[in-house]
Amino acid sequence: MNSKSKTIDRCQISKKKDLEQILSLGYLPPVNNYININSSKKEETFFPTELMYSRSSKLVQLGTIVNKEIIFPKEYPYTSSTTKILRENFKDLYLETKKILSLKKKDLVIDIGSNDGNLLGNFKKNHKVLGVTPELIGKLAIKKGIKTLIRYFDNSATSYILKKFGKAKLITATNVFAHIDDVEQVIKNIKKILDKDGVFITESHYLVSLLKTVQYDTIYHEHMRYYSLSSLNYLFSKFNLKIFYVKKIPTHGGSIRVYVTNNKKQKKHSSVNNILKYEKKFLNHKSFNEFKKKVVLSKINLYSLLKNLKSKNKKIFGVGAPSRAATLVNYVGLNEDIIKYILEIKGSYKIGKYMPGTNIPIVEENIFKKEKPDYLLLLSWHISKSLIKNFKNKGFKGKFIIPLPKPYILR
């Protein structure tokens, strides 16, 4: 252990010492540790990245927890509004809540980890809204007229919310519920500000999707836990909270949206038991061992594919610099001699920086028109259809490399 991280020797939610290793990706850098191009190089810190499983809680989790100030710096470069699939997902969530919940004009909706206000923008017209985020990007939400607290969602924040805003009818946490170290304290704080018949909705990357499509690239220190419905059920039950509706959604390569309530009289939808039953065949040693084998083979096959192309002097660019790209690039061992540039959409805060752990520059995507790469490696492969369509429409005449789950070239 050092001052920047801590090693986990017991399950994060059951507290039992029953952790078993599923997979190790070695040492990886924090995925948001971006360094400006042409700035003086400074030492980067890499941390162990091991995936562990708890038999008691069914929770898959990291074995090392990195300090939140490192994985979520104030200058956090991610903005959810730049991703079309997320904009569509949040609109879907809003429309779904209109059908399932009875929200009134005066009801308060709080989004934990609200980023630039992408989700709350859907609720703003018809409800009172409040965002909570530690990143300075929250100022973008404020400019949109969305009340936002730029601070961590902790005890002092919840006390302030109760005093200034009162209790919430709906609290959301999309793609952040697996990112906060002390998840039990998070739930206690949620319960403190949740109305007696209020609802909490969480969206997290789904463990079964990770296993089925070999998404080792979603394993990084920002993601401390990899939820199945079984592990979420264990967690919420500890706090007398009831899961009453579940939906699989396409974001981040496969996520799960879970509705939780204080109201014990709330009827449970059939989706809950159906998915709990479905998960049983994945939460076992055989499934985990098969996943590990596929990860290793995927790495070898991708490197072999790129080796063959480079031996023919082919020019290869990467496309997309989401957090998952840093894991893939570093685990496979790619550098600027293999991938000359990584292309990002105009307006991305990551342009002008190096991919963490490497000297690969991240640049605005239209540079491909001048540089004319032979191949584009789709690091945002989970949205490959839209990326391919976009680049073909812009005039790209080369070929695409899909890195996961089995690397292949799309001609």
Steps between C-alpha positions, in 0.01 A plus 500: 500500500608860441345842559345497152318166525390222730495125453166327561513176701125457553181551298397863469138428595490174700827580684594132489850378417388281213650674197626285212693636202330475162753691288804726525575765237830589666576864583296770323496883523199698622292538185442874551866587551540709183820690424511786250681431174849656490501570875797377701442134576439414863501169680173309474376270775365158410284288731422125524185407310356175627143382467369317808181306584321465832301181551293654779370807314546385137684829445783531249737780606849643473767392745656848518313823573670818372434831676208693353709815447715301254227324303260796506714814468330840502588534131325168422488493117176308439181668382197273457319736261752435223389134477185447294413162653507657848280791395249250360529281811425787738201602292381138518546500878296818533214366286510170691470675837194686370332161443617325818509780758252770595728803511340837560615849401617580854693173540878518529721290269866463600774356278816377673804542275301738281795602280386767248129456577424267210247291692336778702444703185212261425332562838571874528186628328249301709672446837738653750850369432835494678832359383790392722844455345860559617622600154530852368302383196199554725532870413372412152179373660466820702526701177207293368292607799538171689571550871821311574711447811864463401604268780523131587178325602589452868355563847544875486344519152191304605457710815519813285246359251253418780532847645478693171289281272319238708444135409506362146229298331751361250877457529708374206858377477594401146840343442626629837360256757793265442750787522465614862721330759270463803182384328324425829542861611366611162183297557463641852526851355250415227254369761548820702375722216258258330128555561319221689353366175777638280694305235871460435608404147850377433661410168823304502704304252357147515729216610336246268561728198864531604540124521309409183673751271847488662491866601826502695544857379232612749720385789675803648532670837206733450281187496540357850209258467345303211137442585269214426140527613584229755766715667280812488217303657734393781616858550162674506345231719752591771334842518138382474470636148303312237589451134171506309593545134805417284586573140803414288619802300761536222721773650872432554478169315222365723368644828221434746243752624362419844205663682517494881246627754433557869139398442453135605154495339643568156421207269804315364516466122569157347826636353667473843460125553557426131841666499602354838431155357684580174816605688557170678685344206752787495591532868727197534862391458445343158364825357780708653774266376357507148495880513866514608602270215314714245663820630851361459427368150338829399813692602730266309280498190469879487874548535562239231254673264668837552846346463409361158369839385804691626732253327332617177557867597130567546399823675266439796304757702282437804145633525352610832665574832246385761640377830481141377746583220776566753460149640508335158798701374708442814407134554571405139822709502430751221702819451545785253709280268201269453212751527608842369194695623177444687211694348236676710188693410537876469447671835635212708698611804750220428628649174854634536593241763672162506315175561578414867807281542618569143632765260213450255354846419124552506398729213186633329354228275501689169879469484442164328408687179852641478696208646302225319548200733457152356320366809295639784513303827163559668584542869136599555408168340175475699357773272676373187192517273455874548877564478534309174203680350641836612846445352368357174274803464803723556689327220719241671599238241705266720410206721387468860643284779254379764712402806242316711374247576695326220727737303419517130524731199184640346556563132 
